Amino acid sequence: MAQMTSPGPLAGVRVVELAGIGPGPFAAMLLADLGADVVRVDRPEPAVLGPDPAYDVTNRNKRSVVVDLKAPEGPGQVLDLVERAHLLIEGYRPGVAERLGVGPDACLARNPALVYGRMTGWGQSGPLAQRAGHDLGYAATAGVLGLAGAADGPPAFPANLLGDYAGGSLYLVTGLLAALRHAERTGAGQVVDAAIVDGAAHLTTMLWGLLAAGLWQDGRGVNLLDGGAPCYSVYQAADGGYLAVGALEPQFYAEFARLLELGPDAPGQYDQARWPELRALIATRFATRTQAEWAAVFEGTDACTAPVLTLTQAAGHEHLVARGTYVTEGGITQPAPAPRFSVTPGALRRPPARPGGHTAEVARDWDVKSLSS
């Protein structure tokens, strides 16, 4: 990995990550991208889900040690790391970390200033707390999965981005950094309970306000921002490709209508009674040219219309290339660290950590003799 002058804004922050899948590793990667020294505590047995460790880019910028928490010496080794850490991330079901001897009480007894981050789908309390689950179920229960998709079709699958990463990882990182600030001021650590259902629900805050104001219908594909409005929707081109239209403001819609050549007799942008007619007209126009041809028409304008790209197409888009949004390191194309900092930028410093690949290094750097015994 290329070395950068800046170590990142979180340089000096030590993080212990108890290995898991999904939002916990991604949250730890965010911290590591920003310069935190993340040590991932892997299990002796291989993960049930996931790619070969060499391709798991959510473990980039981390170091790994292997600890068997079920062995007599295992909990003590983790607690030795905890004693020197600022943050800890675990994603077990409620009560599992306690049974393994590395729960909040044990960790805070060794390090009272520790911020102990708990990443789960259902949270640490409530009727579903002990149930297994995944992104799709959490997003469904929180009410956000039902927002995506056509009114006359099933909900759309936004991969695991909406629940795991948006509702989970990002809220966990926010909580960890806020609690770290408190710990730095007071010397008092605490437990952060980050539940995907909580974070996903929190993302809908604006929609609840619109619902209360009578400006949002509690359904799918019938509202301004969910594809219900013809000026904010997705249309298919002649070659089967799609274009996303987000021309909400009147001035942007006017530019869109002009370039699409809707004509002066087209229904009004916000004439809801004629929305089906307007949608059909827009769809008919888009069906006359290919995605690339329409992309060329709208390029460089304020019509707020863009081609819907695949991952590999996005990596080659000229704007994202110019910004360095995607980078290729170790033969793997991947998103660059985000967000960007003018003085202390994040960087890709290490390839994905292989389980146990840094035990001696971490034992030395963190002065944890129990790892080298």
Disulfide bonds with the S-S distance in Angstrom:
none
